[in-house]
């Protein structure tokens, strides 16, 4: 795999391979020395045009645990504030000889453009309302760790689906792994055409007790240029997830950051049903696995022009 731009680019076997590598790295994470020297001397650039805590920090930790050099570039404080285009920024960064560029952009399709402008492998860390493939992969990993398999699992995704790249990636990933997926929310935030992704579409939480997993989405008010909701109070009254609506057996997920008391109650976030912290932990090992996958599939060459083998196996330093 040369780049990771979308869950659509992956088949089930490729997802399984990434999850297996992530499980291996989870074992490494339990050792006193958590690093492997697989990518010593390699350069990973994190190029983030949007704010991020979990995704950026976990990509940084993932690269460092693979012994890569890491360069973090954010729009604030960079030449982007002076009007530099994405193309020119990528050209500048490519002059440093990166092996991977991880990019988050508010514009759908930006990672695909970057892949055409650089020799580095490109990983999409979120592009507009389009895709967030590594989030979906880590969510599948967490559910597999807890349930063993997603085959026949009933997963409901609740909230602002319209603006959610996480929802689109998760729907595709969950279905590829054998789950049945339902998206739920106000008609203004869950358009009927989402059924084309292969999921069910609902506009009320009636029968939510039938779900095995309930995945809450953040209301992305920064992407709302229109009045999609009468008020947050009304949204919470009709769609907030709490212990009154969910049964104790149901697992709860959220990609973060969480608006406590809006899409999900504080007591549910902190309950034993919640997998939110497990999702955060999984971000490191899954993104390590993704970096291994794209570097293994990229044209890595040493200064003499020879192809370089990339191994995920730990070696003694």
Secondary structure, 3 states (H helix, E strand, C coil): CCCECCHHHCCHHHHHHHHHHHHHHHHHHCCCCCCCCCCCCCEEEEEECCCCCHHHHHHHHHHHHCCCEEEEEECCCCHHHHCCCHHHHHHHHHCCCCCEEEEEECCCCHHHHHHCCCCCEEEEEEECCCECHHHHHHHHHHHHHHHCCCCCCEEEEECCCCCCHHHHHHHHHHHHCCCEEEEECCCCCCCHHHHHHCCEEECCCCCHHHCCEEEECCCCHHHCCCCCCCCHHHHHHHHCECCCCCCCCCEEEECCCCCECCCECHHHHCCCCECHHHHHHHHHHHHHHHHHHHHHHCCCECCCCCECCCCCCCCCC
